[in-house]
Amino acid sequence: MKKPYYISTPIYYPSDNLHIGHSYCSVAADTIARFKRMQGYDVYFLTGTDEHGQKIERKAKEAGKTPQEYVDHIVAGVKKLWELMDVQYDGFIRTTDDYHVEAVQKIFKKLYDQGDIYKSEYEGWYCTPCESFFTETQLKDGKCPDCGREVEKTREESYFFKLSKYQDRLIEYIESHPDFIQPPSRAKEMINNFLKPGLEDLCVSRTSIKWGIPVTFDEKHVVYVWIDALSNYITKLGYTTDNHELMDKYWPCDVHLVGKEIIRFHTIIWPAMLMALDLPLPKQVFGHGWLVFGGEKMSKSRGNVVDPVILCDKYGVDSIRYFLMREMPFGSDGNFTNEALFGRINSDLANDLGNLVSRTCAMIEKYFGGVLPEAKINEDPDNELIALAENTYNEFSKKMDELQLSGALVEIWKLVSRCNKYIDETMPWALAKDESKKERLGTVMYNLAECVRIISVLIAPVMTKSPAKIQKALGVDESLTTFDSVQKFGQIKAGSKITKPEVLFPRIDIEAEFKAQEEEKKAKEEAEKIKKEQEEQAKKEEGLITIDQFASVKLVCATVLTAKKLENSDKLLVMTLFDGKKERTVVSGIAKYYSPEEMVGKTVTLVANLKPAKLRGVMSEGMILCAENEKGELALVKPEKEFNAGCEIR
């Protein structure tokens, strides 16, 4: 029976601006899951989306959608990205899923009934993007200590979880389980910075927002993010339901992979919740670093995001997955630069691995008609190469078990480099010129082909497409693509048909690429400049009308024939005007400035094609123009000279 292995990523906040940093943790989890499956484990890999909260409410409103419509659209994009990146999860949870909602309500009620949750009032500072509360002393320069954004003063009735009750148990557990928090520096940070200074009870409900899971026994409250979001790791397994087969098999989780910015929630709040529920704690929480850009964490607000879709389309999924796993030690921050990416693709992939595969297959095709020869005559370099090839899995798997993903790839590339050196040492092109050395040449070719096969198997957890292409070129069957098959040299069969594969990793013309990027940047800047100018011009023109619009307004001179105050009104005069063709009634709010007697016989400017409107029961068939000063005083607008009724004003 296969041993179960449970790995998870945090559930992601639904974002319409996913960047390469979002892919980092998921690709790492997928790599570990693939590795464990190849080792024979029964793996369950969980990921998902955290869909409740105030910021979702606000973003949905800005987008003119309901919160559910908003998250449905975004989640489709998340799943599409994971498909592109070959992230193959076993479970995907959404916190809007019915089973999760019901389970969270049961968890909240259980904790309340046993006295671990109580009602009180919260007053403090709240950061909407981080969905976190802070005291005055925790703020940094009056802003959120985590993201640096503005915070809001909040006071509301809330339910609280007795986090402080579990402080001593948490310290004892962390200190007695050195592998629980990794890397070790994160454990030290949790104890010294949060646990020993003292924990405060945790706000776990809100009344000021509606987009969340209602508290069943007090429905003006919704469950706040931590009990909602953190519970996903067990609600997906069927916790609180009759269908708890997955819970029985996979809990406790073998490893939660989380970003360092949320490790506090996963190593203090989550374990305390599990203690309160009398459930085992996860075996390990690994807090990885950030993939940073220009020394700063990638974020839309900083304008430094890198689009993974564009990268995969241009350079291939395998190249991007390799770069993410190789470029930085897992647990530390790593800097994303185009120079680093191009360097890895050209050096590690095109020059080292791609060239090794291409040369090996091409030489077998050239010297042996594409049929793999037997290994008959071994010499000094062969034994060293064979020993390294047989030991590479051990070193590789050791690093993988320690979650040192970059180090694991280094071990594989030691074999890649040694193979390329072996070609230089044995000089197959020279051996091919001497018929008496045909068997020696065959041995060299066999050794290279077997090493390439071993390499193709070992890179499979990281690079999901290239291994199959290499193995097809080598003509190997499925039995030679397992970890068991790489621990004993000489498994590939002589006589196998070898074909030259397509180019696995095309070299990047770095100079041309940077030139193209510079042109793209200039084009983007120019487009943004034009857009900004258009927006500024539109702002200036806001409220302005065109000459055609103005021409549609018909202004004529009109003579006032009669005038009287409207009954029960101090402002309105009812006048009879002659517009040169006919008489019409016009109601105007000028009674405070002009008496009826003053108006009779005056020439006024009339808007003659205004749609009639009823004012205080009188149908007004036009409008006369007046000027108004800052004091609110009115004066008639009329031609400088007296013109006859009916003269058009242009």
N, C-alpha and C positions, 0 to 999 in steps of 0.2 A: 504494500500500500504506500502511495506517495505521501511524503511528509508535507503538510500544508505550510504555505508561506504567504503572509499578508503584508502588502506594501501600499502606502497611500501617499497622495499629494494633498496639500490643503485644497479645500474647495475654493474656486476662484470667484472674485467679484466680477459679475458680468460687465465687460468693458467693450466698447465699440472701437477701441484702438489698441488691439493686441499687438505687442511687440516681441522681439526676439527674447527679451528677458522672461516673458511669460512662458516661453517654450523650454527654458533651461531646466526647471524642476521636473516638468513632465517628461522630457526626453531622458533625464537622469533616472527617473522612476521606471520608465519603460525599458531602459538599458538593463537595470538591475533585475526587473521582472523577467526579461528575456534570458538573462544569464541563469537565473534560478530555474526557469523552466528547462533550459538545456542541461542543468545539473540533475533534473529529475523531480523537482519539487512540484507540488500542486499549488500553483500561484494564483492569488487573488489580488489584482491591482485595481485600486479604487481612486477615482478622481470625480470632479463635479463642479457645481456652481452654487455660490452663496447669494441668494436672490432677494432677501428681505432687507428692510431698513430705510432710513430717511433719505439717504442719497439716491436710492433707486426711485423712491417716490418723487423726488425733485427732478431727476433726469427724465423720468417718464413724462412728467408734466411739461418740461421744456420741449420734449419731442412730440407733444400732442397725442400721447398714447396712454393707455392704462398701464399700470406697473406690470401686469401679466403679459400684455402685448409687447412691452418693451423688452422684458427678459426673454421671452420666447424668441424674438428676433436675434438677440445677442447670443443666446445659447447655441443657436444654429450655427453662428459664426465660429464659436469656440470648438464645436465638434468638427467643423470643416477644417480648422487649423490642425487639430490633432490628427485627423485623417491624412492631411498633407504631410505632417511630420512623422508619419508612421508610428504614432503613439497608440498602442493597442491595449486599451484598458479592458478589464473584466466587468467593472461596475461603474456606472456614471450616475451620480445622485444629484438631484436638484432639490433645494430646500423648499420648493413649492410642491413637491411630490406629495400626494395624499398620505401615503404610508409614513413619510417623515413627519408631516404635520401632526398626525395622530400620536406617533411615538413621542415626539417632543412634549406634547400636552400631557402625556402620561408621566414622563420623566419629571416635568415641572410639578405636577400634582404630588408625586411620590416624595420629592424633596421637601415640598411644603408640608405634607402630612407628617413627615418625620422630624420637622422642626429645623431643617437646613435652609429653608427659605422663609422669610418673614417680610411683612409690609412695613414700610417707613416712608420717609420723604428724602429725596435727593436734591442737593443744591451744589452746583459746581460748574465747571467748564466742559463743554462738549465739542469734539472735533467730528464733524459729519463725514469727511472722507475716510477717516480712520475708524469711525464708529466707536470712539473711546471717550471716557470721562476722565477729567484730570482735576486735581486740586490746584489751588493758586500757586503753591510752592513747586508743583511739578511742571508748570508752564515754563517755556524757555523764551525769554523776551516777550512775554505775554502771548505767545503762540503755542501751537501744538508741539510738544517735544519730539514727536515721531516724524511728522511731515513738514513742520514749519508753517502750516497754514493758519488762517484765522480760526478762533474758537468762539463759541456762543455761550453766554451765561444761561444756565438751565436750572429750573426749579420745578420739580413735579413729584407727585406721589409715585413710589416705585416699590417693587419687591426686591429684596436683597438676598443673595446667597452668602452663607456664613463661611466665607473663604478663610477668615482669620482662624477659625476653629481647626483648620488642617495645616496650619503653618509648621508646627513642630514635626508632624508626621511627614510632611514633604521634605523638610531638611534631613531628617533621619533616612528617608528612602533614597534621596539623591546621593547622600554621602555613603550609603551602604551598597549602592548599585552604580559603580563608576561608569558602566557602559550605557546607562539610561539616557544621559544627555551627551551628545557628541556634536562637534569636537569638544574636548574637555574644557576649553576656555569658556564655552557657553554655560556649562554647569557652574563654574566659578562665578560667572556674571550673575546668574539667577540667585545664587545663595547670598552673595555679598551685596548686590544692588537692590534686591527685592525681598527676599525671604527674611534675612536677619534684621533689616531695618524695621520689619513688621508689615503684615498684610492688613489691608482694610477689607471689610465686607464688600461684595461686588453687586452693583446694580444689575438686575437681570430682567427688568421689564420697563416698558415705556407707555405713557398715556398720550403723549403729544404726537405720535405717529400711528397710522392705521395699517400700513403695509407690513404685516408680520403675522405671526401665529397667535391667535387669541388665547389668553389664559382662560381655561374652561370655567373656572369658578369666580372669575372677575373680569368680564369681557371688555371693560374699558381699557384693560391692559393688554399689550402684546408682548410676547416673549422677546427679550433683547438678544442681540446677536450671538453671545457666547454659548448659551445653553442651546440655542437653535443651531448655530453653525457647527460647533464642536461635536455635537451629538451625532453628526452624520456618519462618523466612523463605525458606530454600532447600529444606528437605525437602518442603514443599508443592509446589514447582516440579519435583520429581523428581530432585533431587541424589542421587547414588550409585546411581541406577537406570538402566535402559536407556531409560526413557521420560522424556527430559530436554528435550522440546520447549519446555515452559514456561520451563525454566531458560535455555535458549539465547535465548529471545525476551525475557524480562523482567528477567533479572539483568544488571547491578546495579540494585537498587531505586532508584527516583527519589526517594522520601522515606519514611523511617520517622517516623510521628507518634508521639511518646511523651510521657508525663507527665514533668515536670521531676525527679520523685523517682527515676526509673529511667534518666535520660539517661546517667549514669555507666556503666551496664552496656552501653548501646547505643553509646557513643562510645569506650570503652576495651576492655572484655572482648570484645565482638562483633567490632570491627575486628581485634583481635589474633588471634582465632580464624580470621577470614577470611584474614589474612596467613599464618597457619600452614598453612591449606588451599590457599594460593596462588590465592585467588579475589579478584575486584575488590571494593572497598568500596562500600557504598551511596553514592549521590550526595549525599544529605543526610539528617541526623537533626535533626528539629525538636522541641525540648523545649517543650511548651506549659505554661501555668500551670494552677493549680487553680481550680475553681469552689468558692469557699469560702462558708461560712455563719457569720455572726457573727464573721468574722475567722479562723475555723479551717477546716481541710480537713474536708469531710464524711466522717463515719465512723460506723458503728453504735455503736462504743464511746463516742463522744462524744454520741450521741443527737441529732445534728443533721442526719440524713439527710432528703432530700426525695424523695418517691416520684414518679418520672416517669410512671407509669401514671395516677395520680390527676390530675396536671397535664394530661396529654394528653386525658383524658376530660373534664375541666372546661373547658379553654381551647382545645383543638384542637392537633393535631400541628404544623401549620404555624406557629402562634403560638409554640410551645415551641422549635421548631428555629430560628426567626428570633431569638428572645430569646437562645438559646445562642450563636449566631454574631455577634450584634450587640452584646451587652452589654459584652464586654471585648475589647481588642486581643489577637489570638492570640499567645500567648507570655507574657502577663502573667496574674496572678491576677485573678479577677473575683468580686465578692460577690453571692451570690444573696439577694435579698430579695423579698418579695411586692410591695412598693412599686415596685421596679424592673420587675418582670414586668408588673404592671398598667399602669405608665406606658408601657412599650413597646407593649403591646396597644392601649391606648386612644389614645395619641398617634400612634405610627408606623403602626399597622395600621388601627385603626378610623377615626381622624380623617383621616390623610393618604392612605394607599393605598385603604382601603375606601371612603371618602367620594368620592375622585376617580373610581373606577370606577363607583360608583353614580350620581353626578351626571352623568357623561358619558353613560352609557347611557340614563338617565332623560330627559335633555334631547333626545337624538336621537330617542327614542321619542315624546316630547311634541311636538317642533317639526317632525319629518320622518317621522312615522309609523313609526319604527323602521327606516328605510332610510338608510344612511350617504350623506350628500351628497358632492359633489365639492369640492375645494379650488380656488377661483377667484380670490379677492381676498386677497392677502397684504399685511399691514401690519407696522409696526415690531416689535411683540412677537413676531410669528410667526417672523421670521428668527432671533431670539435663541433662541427655544424649539427651532426645528428644528436649529440648530447644536449646542445642548446635547444634544439627543436623539441626533444622529449621532455625537457624541464620547463619549457615556456608556459605550459598550461598550469603547472604548480604555482609559479610565480604570479602569473596572471590572475588565477583564481584567489590567491591569497590577498592580493590588492583589491579585487572585487568584493570579497567578503568584508574587507575593512572599509568599503565604500570609497576607496581611493581610485576613482574612475580614471583620472588622468594617469596615475601611476600604472594602472593595469594596461593602458595603451602603450605606455613607455616600454613595458616588458615585451609586448608583441613587436614593437618596432626595433627592439634589439635583434630579434630574429630577422626582420626585414633587412636591416642594415648588414647583418652578417651574411645573408644570402647574396646581396649585391657585392660585398667584398669577396665572397667565395667565387663569384663569376670572374672578378678581376684576377684572383689567385690562380684559378684553373685554366683560364683563357680558352674556352671552348672553340673559338675560331681558329686557334693555333692547332688544337688537337684534331680538328676536322681536316686539316691539311695532310695528316699522317694516317694512312690506312691502318697501320699497326696499332694505333691508339684509339681505334673505333670503340672498343669495349670500355676504355677509360672514359671516353666522351659520353658513352651511354650511361655510365654510372653517375657522372656529373649531372646529366640531364634528369635522370631519375631522382637524384637527391634534391634538385631544385624543384621539380614538380611536386614531390612529397612535402617539402617545406611550404610551398605556395598553398597546397591543400590545407595544411595545418593552420596557416595564417588565415585563410578564408573562413575556417570554422571559428577561430578565436575572435575575429572581428564582428561576427554575426550579431551579438547583442547590441552593438553600437551602430553598425552600418547594415541596413536592412535589405538593400537591393544588390550591392556589389558582390557579396559572397556567392549568390546563386549564379551570377554571370561568370565568375571565376571557376566555380565547380562545373558548370556546363562546358567551359573550354577545356577542362581537365578530363571530362568524361567520367566523373565519379558518380556513384549512385548514393542514395540517401543514407545508407549504412556508414558511409565515410564522411558524414557531415555532423557527427555527434562529438561531444567532449570525450567520450570513451575512446573514440578512434584516433585522437591526437596525442595520446599519452604513450603510444608505442610506435616508433618510426617504422616505415616500410609497409604501410597498409594499402597504398595505391597500387593498382594492379598493372604490371608490365603488359604491354599490348593494348592499353587503353588508347582510344582515339583522341588525339589532342588537336584542338583548333584554336586559331588566334582569335581572342575575344575583341569586341569593339573597344574603342578607347574608353577606359573606365573613368579617368579624371583628366579632362582636357586642361592643358596648361593655360594659365591666364597671362595675357600680354598686359603686364601691370601698368606700363606706361600708357598704353591705349585705354586701359580700363579707367585709370585716373583721369585721363583726358575726357573720356565719355562722361564720367561722373561730374567733372567740372562743368561740362557743357549742360548736363542735366540740371546741375545746381543753378547755373546762370539762367537757364530757361525757366526753372521754377521760380527763381527770384524775380525775373522779369514778369512772369505771369502774376505773381503775388503783388508786384508793384502796380501793374495795370489794374488788377482787381481792387487794390487799395485806392488808386486814383479814381476808379469808377465809383467806388463806394463813397469817397469824399465828395465827388462831383454830384452824386445822387443826393447826398446829404444837403449840399448847397442848394440843389434844385428842388428839395422837398417843399411842397406847397406851391411851387411855381407852375404856371400854365404855359402852354405853347401859344404861338400866334394864332393858330387855327382855333384853339379853345377860346381865346379872347374874342376872335372875330365872330364866334357864335353868340356872343352877348350883344343884344341890340339896345343901344342907348339913344334916346331921342329927347329933344326939348319938348316940354309940355307946359301948358298954362293952367294955373289953379283957378277953377271957376267958382267953386264953393268950398267952405271948410267949416267943420264944427267938431267940438269935443265929443268923444265917444262916451256915452252914458256910463257912469260908475267907473271911469278911468281917468287918472291924472296925467297919463303919459301919451295917450293915443288921440290923434286927430283923424277924422274921416273926411277925405277930400274928393271932390269931383274934378278930374283932370281932362283937358282936351289935348290929344296927342297929334293933332293935325288931320286926323281922319275920323276919330270917334271920341266919345266921352267914356271915361272909365272911373271906377271907384278904387281909391288907394287908401289903405290904412297905414299911418306912419307914427312912430314913437317920438314925436318932436314937440308935444304939447307944452313941455316945461320951458321951451326956448322960443317958440313962436305961437302967438295967439291966432285964432281963426281969422280975425280981421286982417292981421299982417300978411297972412298967406294968400288971401284972395287977390288975384291979378299977377302973382309972381310967376316967373318962368323957373321951372325946376328941371333937373335931369332925371329922366325916368328909365328904369330897366323895363323895356316894353315887352320882352318875350319871356318874362318870368312866369312860371306856372302859377295860376291863381291859388290862393290859400285862404281858409276861413280864420279870421282873427276875432275873438270875442263875439262870434256869431255873425260877423260882417265879412263878405267875400271881398278880398283885396286882390285887384287885378294888376299887380306890378309893385315896384318899390322905387322910392326916390332916394337919391344918393346924398349922404351927409358926411362931413368930416368930424372926427372926434379927437379932442386933445387929451393930455394926461390927466386933466381934472374931470374928464367925462363930459365936457361941454360939447354941444353939437352945433354945426353950422352947415347951411345948405351948400352943395356943390353945384355950380351952374356956370354957363359960359360968361366970359368977361364982358361981352356985348350982349344986348338983348336980341335974341333970335326968335323967329316965329315958331309957333308950335309945329311939331313934325320934323324940324331940322335934325338930321342924324348926327350923332357925335361919334367921331372916329379916333 
